[in-house]
C-alpha cells in the first residue's frame, strides 16, 4: 500500500483502531514523542513513549467525550501548559496537547481542530507517569507544580 493511500485510510480510523492494527505506522519509524511544555525561553524536555504507554494514551483519548465548544487556541500562559504528543496518530501530522483536564488535537499550524474533555485527567496521568520514568526529578516537580497552580 502506498504511503498516500495509507495516510488517507488512517485519517478516517479512530485512534484505537490505528493502534490496534499498527497498519498506519511504517516500519517502526513513527514512534510517539512527548514534550513537556513547561519552560519559556529554553528548550522543553522530550522523550519517546513505549508502545504500551502510547496505547494507554490512545485508549484514554478515545474514551473521552468531545467538547461542545473547542477553545480557539491552546493555552499560552507561563509555566506548565501541557504535554504535546507528536506521532500518536501516524496517519496525520496532527499533535495532541494533553492538559490536566482536556486533550486538544492541533493541526500542523497549531490550530485546535478537536477538543475532548478529560475531567479525570486520565490521559494526563499516563503521560505524567511516563515523565517520572523519563525525566529528572526537578523537571517532574516543575510539571506537577505548574499543573497544580
Steps between C-alpha positions, in 0.01 A plus 500: 500500500641839407576758770231735361232230508607392851482859630156551343366178653652575839355851509148361529565221751459557875830511686427168676463321167823654376687387811347153503571427136834673481413545133565868499850486634783445263785271593508624858609850397188679625565477875310745719704776662387704800615852582425652840410861421630638827770756421506839336824611339670161511454163337221285638586140594385221265497121512361208303201296611523124531237314295291412806507865616391622156219243498387617846492864385305405185249300708457791743442748215257272318294461820450877537198698391546783254475852639196693382704810421872447430726782619621737232864439588716294736601647838774766483557574869838484667590178677383151411260507206467127440661204326525518122496156338620464141470180297210358700287480187742396225229561242530876547742776588273619783630524856309459824527747787410318821420716804371400841137523383495494119655359185533733201580374152714759320561516127856570377438877529405466869129559441264303725301264276342287773461521874409232751418550866705290744363592842669201663836585342546146370717579196700752706563237772640250249741764368596619848595144596708472183667834585591370846679208333667713232585844641711633789313556825529880488325506160220274626466729804468802268228320302308399811532846657387669179209260455381558856521878473 
